[in-house]
Amino acid sequence: MKRWIPTLLAALLAGCAGPDVQQYRAATPALDPAEYFGGVTDAWGIFQKRNGEVTKRFHVEITGSRQQDTLVLDERFRYDDGTTQQRVWRLVRDGGDNGEQRWRGTAADVKGEAQGTAAGNALRWQYTLLLPVDGTTYEMQFDDWMFLIDRCTMMNRASMRKFGIEFGQVTLTFRRRGCNP
């Protein structure tokens, strides 16, 4: 067996390991996605390739509303190159225990259902995004981690992978409109 194969396998397995959202259970302020995203929220973000190069900057206006038991997030993206995009999430709380909330959600450009767990000030959100690039659509696995900083501000870091290999990261700062910490 080649000497580099065990090293490669160890690196791949280490890339799959990560924190458990439960470790943030006692962190405050507590994040309730339905409460935080009620109304209008602005977000500013960047996309970085795996080498750290920033290739896109963007602003998102998110309008959150409740329709019975569903939290609807209407996201309107404006990228630095002038292009725009819309994504509408439909999120439903799906139980939880040990101080956590579980969520599931759908959007037109998400394959299947997204799964999320919130505990303390953190939310981990995982899904497969159908990402169009130059006429081809790629299925990219997203692993989002959101952390509530104060009742008005949240930070988000997402890893974007395909076949377990990270292709880039998305970083966002969210701010609720009209909110005073």
Salt bridges, closest charged atoms under 4 A:
ASP42 OD1 - HIS59 NE2 2.90
ASP42 OD2 - ARG177 NE 2.68
GLU53 OE1 - LYS49 NZ 3.27
GLU61 OE1 - ARG177 NH2 2.60
ASP74 OD1 - ARG76 NE 2.98
GLU75 OE1 - ARG87 NH1 3.67
ASP80 OD2 - ARG57 NH2 3.53
ASP81 OD2 - LYS56 NZ 3.91
ASP94 OD2 - ARG104 NE 3.67
ASP97 OD1 - ARG102 NH1 3.97
GLU100 OE2 - ARG102 NH1 3.29
ASP109 OD2 - ARG87 NH2 2.85
GLU113 OE2 - ARG104 NH1 3.32
GLU139 OE1 - LYS111 NZ 3.02
ASP143 OD2 - ARG124 NH2 2.77
ASP150 OD1 - ARG175 NH1 3.99
